[in-house]
Amino acid sequence: MRFFKNSIYSAGFWLMCLSSFLFFISFNMLLPELPDYLTRLGGADYKGFIIALFTLTAGISRPFSGKLADTVGRIPVMVFGSLVCFLCGFFYPWVTTVAGFLLLRLLHGFSTGFKPTGTAAFIADIIPLQRRGEAMGLLGVAGSLGMAAGPVVGSLITNQFSLETMFYCSSGAALLSLAVQGTMTETLPQAQRERFSWRLLRLEWNEVLEPQVRAPAIVTLLCLFPFGIVLTVIPDQSQLLGIANKGLFFTFFTTASLLVRLVAGRASDTYGRVPILRASAALLAFSMILLIVANSVPIFLAAAVIFGLAAGLNSPTLYAWTIDLSHEQRRGRAVATMYIALEAGIGLGALLSGWLYGNIASHLPYVHALGAIATLAALAYLLWGVRAEERVRATA
């Protein structure tokens, strides 16, 4: 009850958590079914593009969403992202060609390019520094619930009704997220707000990336690379192990992530961002090693749990670290920079794993080994690279 009694958690905070839950359940409902859907359209060789194209437009749109969040406002940016999610979910049943499907995935990526950027900036505006990690953990719980429920609900709806019904339900969840945002109050100070104009979409290079948050961006890219791998190959690996519900791995992963997020944010507030990120990178590497040797369902699901624990530690801590290092008036740009790294990591992971896997089961260990290498690189950077950069800044 502590969270509800504490005055820093306003109605706006809880409404944002609800909106985030609905948004994440919307597009996560699709994930287990899209590889088969693309195969039926004749695009089995393009599975890696399901995630890669989505993250491409998400990454490209981040500098724009960051700038607009700092000028037009947090809520308009979120509304645009949810609106895109609603429209794309609605049009999936109408796609009948591989090219049309891939184009829709490209457009769908704009949703995550905008909504989470505005969300993180909104939360940073209303939560004090000393409780930021905890707040990001709670927000992450809402997102994790959506991620946990989405794949299972999506597969259940598809199995019980039809794929088309599932797409429309996904669209409906995004519409509900949009409706919740209509009840919230803008947090960007009035003095900083501008009316939208097309000139705001013209970017200078220094508006694309925020140099203050380079370290969390590097860690984000390396630690999210395995997530792109998991999104791409886990549905097929589930089938190879005889698991009927292709969303089961994601349920175990997101449930574990949900549980640890309840304490991860506060832990990073207490012990520091970097120590928690070191622990998460080590767990992430271990989970990828388990996936390399996962020749049975118990090992496979154990890997999912450890992957989820790592993600639960990682996500709120990276959010909080990014905002800690950002300038108050460039908060949207800082969050956007972290998300560019996130989309780059997921997109590269998806693209390279799809190419390396090539629908050949014996290639799966090599795919997961690639993920393990990326996370070990993140751990090395957190152990030595960040420390070296801090020494350089201290002597500058």
Secondary structure, DSSP 8 states (H G I E B T S, - for coil): -HHHHSTTS-HHHHHHHHHHHHHHHHHHTTTTTHHHHHHHTT-GGGTHHHHHHHHHHHHHHHHHHHHHHHHT-HHHHHHHHHHHHHHHHHHGGG--SHHHHHHHHHHHHHHHHHHHHHHHHHHHHHS-GGGHHHHHHHHHHHHHHHHHHHHHHHHHHHHHT-HHHHHHHHHHHHHHHHHHHTTS---S-GGG-----GGGG---GGGT--GGGHHHHHHHHHHHHHHHHHHHHHHHHHHHTT-S-TTHHHHHHHHHHHHHHHHHHHHHHHH-HHHHHHHHHHHHHHHHHHHHT--SHHHHHHHHHHHHHHHHHHHHHHHHHHHHHS-GGGHHHHHHHHHHHHHHHHHHHHHHHHHHHTT-GGGHHHHHHHHHHHHHHHHHIIIIIHHHHHHHHHH-
